[in-house]
Structure formats: C-alpha cells, structure tokens
Amino acid sequence: MLNWALIFGVIAVIAAVFGFGGIAGAAAGVAKLLFLIAVIGFAIFVALGVFAGKKLSGG
C-alpha cells in the first residue's frame, strides 16, 4: 500500500511541475489517504502482535 502511496505522490509532483493542478491535487489526496490507511493498518498489527505475544508468553 505504501508503494501505491509513493506512486501517487510522484504523480502529484510531476503533474504539479507541468501545471496540471487538478490532477496533482487529486493524486496528492489519494496518496494521503493510502498513507493514512497504511499507518493505521501498521498500528493495528503492532498492537495485535504485542497483545498476542503477551498472551503466548503468559505475561
């Protein structure tokens, strides 16, 4: 998912350089959304790993 966020970020920068403001804004919005989803997913999996590790180790 971070790969797609990076791709849309690069598309946004390139579109902004060439003056396509609408496309750049849309691509930047998609990149932000994908990055946010990836960070939330990462946080959920870290929390699950911590809680599962404590349960398996008896802590």
Secondary structure by P-SEA (a helix, b strand, c coil): caaaaaaaaaaaaaaaaacaaaaaaaaaaaaaaaaaaaaaaaaaaaaaaaaaaaaaacc
